Amino acid sequence: MNEPVQITIIEDNQAYAKSLQQVIDCTPGMKFRHLFNSAELFAEYLTRKEIETTDLILLDLHLPGKNGLTLVPSIQNALPDTKILILTQNDDYLTTLEAIRLGVHGYILKSSAISDIRSAIYDVHDGGYIIDQRLSGLLLHTLTAEDDSENRMLSERESQALKLMAMGYVKKEVAEQMGVSYRTVAQYTERIYSKLQVPNIAAAIATAIRKGLI
């Protein structure tokens, strides 16, 4: 039997943090470990010798004192195997971009349905990358911008297909939008995943950011 996902919450809104804890406690395969209400308190915790390993951290950005993103390098250094999932109200493009460049494994909004938050936790714990659907299309705009470099990684049509899928279109709808067959879109998708060495759309976007494509 697989061990439950050990989850730590860094969140200053006590009511929301309590709701998250209740969701975790009643979800099979998940276990609540700790709650911290500021970046400073968690940073202090990281310096203790008795620090406990946690599988995944749900990290808010707007905390009293230091911004949540300031914790990312410290977490990566002290807990290299711990996944970081940003859970925030901040839907700013630049903040999302900075978070992904820092190496977080997911970025979702607090307005997400509970089922989506659960799914994000499972997916990130399993090694996936998650970007809120409401933000992924925005991030892809830069990826599909004109690029005259001879070393452009994605073709114009592949970039177009990736952008449409990031906006929530399924392959059949992408085919209709692009005026090509479903099989052609499937081939585009396979090439995108192969070139970026990723398993899904969210990972494709995150990888493109880390490779400096956007």
Residue pairs with C-beta under 8 A, 6 or more apart in sequence:
2 29
4 29
4 30
4 31
5 29
5 30
5 31
5 55
5 56
5 121
5 122
5 125
6 31
6 33
6 53
6 54
6 55
6 56
7 24
7 30
7 31
7 32
7 33
7 54
7 55
7 56
7 57
7 58
7 121
8 33
8 34
8 35
8 36
8 54
8 56
8 57
8 58
9 17
9 20
9 21
9 32
9 34
9 35
9 36
9 57
9 58
10 35
10 36
10 37
10 38
10 39
10 42
10 57
10 58
10 59
10 60
10 63
10 68
10 71
11 17
11 20
11 35
11 36
11 37
11 58
11 60
11 63
11 87
12 37
12 38
12 60
12 62
12 63
12 64
13 60
14 37
16 110
17 35
17 37
20 58
20 87
20 117
21 32
21 35
23 114
23 117
23 118
24 30
24 31
24 32
25 31
25 32
27 118
29 122
30 118
30 121
33 52
33 54
34 45
34 52
34 54
36 42
36 45
37 63
37 64
38 63
38 64
38 65
38 66
39 63
39 65
39 66
39 67
39 68
39 70
39 71
40 65
40 66
42 71
43 66
43 71
43 74
45 51
46 74
46 75
46 78
46 79
51 78
51 79
53 79
53 81
53 82
54 79
54 82
55 81
55 82
55 83
55 125
56 82
56 83
56 84
56 85
56 121
56 124
56 125
57 75
57 82
57 83
57 84
57 85
58 85
58 87
58 121
59 68
59 71
59 72
59 84
59 85
59 86
59 87
59 88
59 104
60 68
60 86
60 87
60 88
61 67
61 68
61 69
61 86
61 88
61 90
61 95
61 99
62 68
62 88
62 89
62 90
68 86
68 88
69 95
69 98
69 99
69 102
72 84
72 99
72 102
72 103
72 104
73 102
75 82
75 84
76 84
76 103
83 105
83 106
83 124
83 125
84 103
84 104
84 105
84 106
85 104
85 105
85 106
85 107
85 108
85 120
85 121
85 124
85 130
86 99
86 104
86 106
86 107
86 108
87 108
87 109
87 110
87 117
88 107
88 109
88 110
89 109
89 110
89 111
90 96
91 109
91 132
91 134
91 135
93 135
93 138
93 139
96 107
96 131
96 135
96 138
96 139
97 139
97 209
97 214
99 107
100 107
100 131
100 205
100 206
100 209
100 210
101 209
101 210
103 210
105 124
105 128
105 129
105 130
106 120
106 123
106 124
106 128
106 129
106 130
106 131
106 202
107 130
107 131
107 132
107 135
108 116
108 117
108 120
108 130
108 131
108 132
109 132
109 134
109 135
112 120
112 132
120 130
123 130
124 130
128 199
128 200
128 202
128 203
129 198
129 200
129 202
129 203
129 205
129 206
129 207
130 202
131 139
131 202
131 205
131 206
133 168
136 166
136 167
136 201
136 202
136 205
137 163
137 166
137 167
137 168
139 166
139 205
139 209
139 214
140 162
140 163
140 166
140 167
140 205
140 214
141 163
142 214
143 154
143 159
143 162
143 163
143 205
143 208
143 213
143 214
144 159
144 160
144 162
144 163
153 195
153 196
153 208
153 211
153 213
154 162
154 192
154 195
154 213
155 191
157 178
157 188
158 188
158 191
158 192
158 195
160 178
161 174
161 178
161 185
161 188
161 189
161 192
162 188
162 192
162 201
162 204
164 173
164 174
164 177
164 178
165 171
165 174
165 189
165 201
166 201
166 205
169 177
171 182
171 185
171 186
171 189
172 182
174 185
175 181
175 182
175 184
175 185
178 184
178 185
192 198
192 204
193 199
193 200
193 204
196 203
196 204
196 207
196 208
196 211
197 207
198 204
198 206
198 207
205 214
208 214
